[in-house]
């Protein structure tokens, strides 16, 4: 994936605080590496694609309400052992847990 894909995902979540942007960036690739490369490695691209897929799922759940989506991803969730969905989204197992919570919310099940 081109690094612009990662930039787009970062911009979706990052506010005016550059620390939060760099914190998220560090979950995929170091800042120095990001500046140097034009393309992400396959495993880095998978993390970005996984997070983008979760964002799309959450936007569907909340009918495109980006504020609700951001709040969901950045708030600790009881079904995720008080972890923020955003922190879990970068691993396959974590993403599966987040997807399960989103599906429960969509279908009106306990979430």
Wavefront OBJ file of the C-alpha trace (Angstrom):
o trace
v 0.000 0.000 0.000
v 1.154 3.554 -0.564
v 1.861 5.418 2.647
v -0.957 7.831 1.795
v -3.378 5.071 2.846
v -1.906 5.193 6.338
v -2.025 8.998 6.303
v -5.743 8.899 5.489
v -6.488 6.549 8.387
v -4.382 8.663 10.750
v -6.200 11.824 9.702
v -9.542 10.163 10.430
v -8.595 9.747 14.100
v -5.934 12.312 14.825
v -6.998 15.627 16.193
v -4.826 18.709 16.471
v -2.521 16.884 18.888
v 0.504 15.603 16.930
v 1.260 13.147 19.737
v -1.904 11.177 19.042
v -1.034 11.018 15.345
v 2.493 9.821 16.102
v 1.166 7.350 18.672
v -1.094 5.797 16.034
v 1.622 5.911 13.402
v 3.944 4.026 15.762
v 1.499 1.123 15.887
v 2.220 0.551 12.194
v 5.674 1.959 11.432
v 8.201 4.317 13.013
v 8.056 7.993 12.084
v 11.546 7.874 10.537
v 10.627 4.869 8.396
v 7.346 6.482 7.378
v 9.171 9.592 6.184
v 11.729 7.562 4.261
v 9.493 5.100 2.419
v 6.856 5.549 -0.272
v 5.242 2.136 0.218
v 4.287 0.167 3.292
v 5.522 -3.391 3.732
v 2.852 -6.097 3.405
v 2.410 -6.561 7.168
v 2.146 -2.796 7.662
v -0.375 -2.555 4.836
v -2.424 -5.330 6.449
v -2.674 -3.314 9.667
v -3.874 -0.266 7.750
v -6.377 -2.293 5.707
v -7.653 -3.996 8.868
v -8.250 -0.655 10.572
v -9.883 0.796 7.441
v -12.215 -2.219 7.307
v -13.179 -1.688 10.957
v -13.814 2.010 10.331
v -16.113 1.117 7.423
v -17.968 -1.408 9.597
v -18.379 1.137 12.408
v -19.551 3.840 9.991
v -22.211 1.400 8.770
v -23.273 0.670 12.360
v -23.594 4.391 13.165
v -24.996 5.456 9.765
v -21.914 7.487 8.883
v -21.788 9.409 12.179
v -18.028 9.941 12.309
v -18.127 11.472 15.782
v -19.834 8.345 17.181
v -17.318 6.152 15.359
v -14.356 8.085 16.757
v -15.832 7.951 20.248
v -16.296 4.173 19.972
v -12.724 3.587 18.817
v -11.099 5.882 21.360
v -13.092 4.934 24.487
v -12.380 1.893 26.673
v -15.020 -0.788 26.124
v -16.166 -3.274 28.800
v -16.422 -6.202 26.361
v -12.850 -5.555 25.284
v -11.502 -5.784 28.834
v -11.583 -1.971 29.071
v -9.220 -1.621 26.095
v -9.887 0.983 23.448
v -11.006 -0.652 20.175
v -8.368 1.439 18.408
v -5.621 -0.232 20.449
v -6.854 -3.707 19.523
v -7.509 -2.977 15.854
v -3.920 -3.460 14.741
v -3.798 -7.215 15.416
v -5.958 -9.817 13.699
v -7.258 -11.260 16.973
v -7.986 -7.804 18.369
v -9.764 -6.768 15.181
v -11.957 -9.874 15.402
v -12.980 -8.876 18.933
v -13.802 -5.344 17.784
v -15.819 -6.717 14.836
v -17.802 -8.905 17.229
v -18.694 -5.886 19.379
v -19.687 -3.874 16.292
v -21.860 -6.728 15.026
v -23.536 -7.004 18.426
v -24.290 -3.275 18.383
v -25.665 -3.500 14.840
v -28.023 -6.341 15.770
v -29.071 -4.894 19.116
v -27.274 -7.531 21.168
v -25.416 -6.746 24.396
v -22.381 -4.686 23.553
l 1 2 3 4 5 6 7 8 9 10 11 12 13 14 15 16 17 18 19 20 21 22 23 24 25 26 27 28 29 30 31 32 33 34 35 36 37 38 39 40 41 42 43 44 45 46 47 48 49 50 51 52 53 54 55 56 57 58 59 60 61 62 63 64 65 66 67 68 69 70 71 72 73 74 75 76 77 78 79 80 81 82 83 84 85 86 87 88 89 90 91 92 93 94 95 96 97 98 99 100 101 102 103 104 105 106 107 108 109 110 111
